[in-house]
Amino acid sequence: MKSIRVRLGVLGLALLTGFTTPTAASAAPAAPSPTVEEQRLDRAAPQEILRRSGFDTVAPRLARALEGARSYGEARRAVTREGARLWQRAVDRAQGRGPAGGDLSRDDDRPLYWARLGMTREVRTWEPGFGLTEGQRAALLDELERSSRGQDAIRYPHGKGLKRILLTGFDPFTLDRDIRISNPSGATALALDGTVIATADGPARIETAVFPVRWQDFTEGTVERALRPHLPKVDLFTTVSQGRVGRFDIERTNGAWRGGFGDNDNIGRTGTVPVSDPASQPQWTTTTLPYAAITAAQTGRFPVYDNTSVTEIPAGATESVVRPDGPTPGSTARAGGGGDYLSNEIAYRATLLRDRLGLRDTLPGGHVHTPVLQFGAGNTTEVTDPEFVRNRLDIIAQVRAILKVAAETA
């Protein structure tokens, strides 16, 4: 009788253990490894950029906040708070507010980029005691991306008599070619966010956001999600990216084609730009910026061109050809004026969104390519130099001047 009771006790303990111990199937998935983009963070140049700007404290601060989080809700609030804090800190630094944090020039966009990657790596590799599902981790990363890029901080004052301008920039890219690279479009976004320019028609307020150089984010609709609430309310918009050496280009035509060049995660995509309702998707979209006025104006030391060239497959043909004067009827896009990379794609998506919102005839918008931001002659190792800073400041000033012309002409 005693042995039966012992056996029953053991069975009861086994059943109780089965109900209280998580099974392998229900356990939280292991944290993923850092991305290719995040892995570059450990190299010497990014660490120097962070140290010389004071932004080396950003990722550790988030790590401490995550460590103190006792629930997913607390973690999400921490991520949103620290992401927004990073964006505002980068904008303040670029516009001369608060401490510089080091000897790196204030106009530099790279501290924001590398600090954000430090933050996303912390979130991606974090393993809290309360467990985190793949969906929850993805939501945290998405929240961090949006808040640290200014995408959820676009706000214009109420009232009449104020024009509203929306400008977007990009992260640095081609970092395996040169890890020191800065992107003047991202620097411009930081320098101009929340600023006001005086035009002949009155003041114009500029709001900005920055986008990643990753195909997947664009596939998932990051551009449309950020811009859709604001395009019906603004008076002018321009997407901006780094383009050709020594010149600005106002890109006349944008094409619905991805050329496959590797992004910041070294992933390539080739094919038609994926958008909602592909059945109604055009092969081409066009700028509604006042390109003639912009190219005729004296806006800075770099020449500004009205770029009308595209690459197409003509109707009925199979081989692609370059058309200096724009696409021919019925052709298939292979490159817009801005190429077949994410510069072209953000221009295509933004102008397609403009058209689908019924704003084609009323909203001036399109793409501006800046000159390539170059280091001084002979500098192949240092993260900055006087000519590098001068070039970036001149590009920022010229984008601002271009916006002034566009706002006064449109």
Number of C-alpha atoms within 10 A of each C-alpha: 5 7 8 9 10 11 11 12 12 12 12 12 12 11 11 11 11 11 10 8 10 11 9 8 7 9 12 16 13 13 16 14 11 17 15 12 18 20 14 18 19 11 10 12 18 22 17 17 24 23 17 17 23 18 25 20 13 21 22 15 13 22 19 12 16 23 14 13 18 12 14 18 12 13 21 20 16 20 27 19 16 22 25 22 15 24 23 20 19 29 24 18 22 23 17 12 12 10 12 18 16 14 11 21 17 23 23 26 28 25 26 27 24 26 26 24 21 25 25 24 22 20 24 20 14 18 18 17 11 10 15 19 15 15 9 14 21 14 13 22 21 16 19 24 25 21 23 29 30 25 22 16 18 17 13 18 8 7 7 6 10 16 23 22 28 25 23 27 26 28 25 24 22 15 16 12 8 12 18 22 22 29 22 33 32 29 28 30 28 33 26 22 24 17 14 17 17 13 16 11 12 13 17 23 21 25 25 27 26 27 22 21 20 20 24 15 13 20 14 12 14 18 22 18 12 18 21 14 11 17 22 14 14 18 20 24 30 25 25 26 28 25 20 14 12 14 16 24 23 26 26 25 28 35 30 26 27 23 18 15 14 16 20 20 17 15 13 16 18 13 12 17 22 17 18 10 7 10 7 9 16 13 20 21 22 23 22 22 25 18 25 13 15 21 18 13 14 15 19 16 12 16 15 25 19 17 20 20 21 27 22 26 20 19 11 9 11 10 8 15 14 15 16 12 12 20 24 13 8 12 17 24 23 23 27 32 26 30 22 25 22 24 24 25 25 25 29 29 23 24 29 23 19 26 16 12 12 12 16 17 9 14 21 23 28 28 31 30 26 26 23 21 23 17 23 16 9 7 13 11 11 12 18 19 14 10 15 17 20 16 18 25 17 15 25 24 18 21 23 19 18 22 25 20 22 23 26 17 17 16
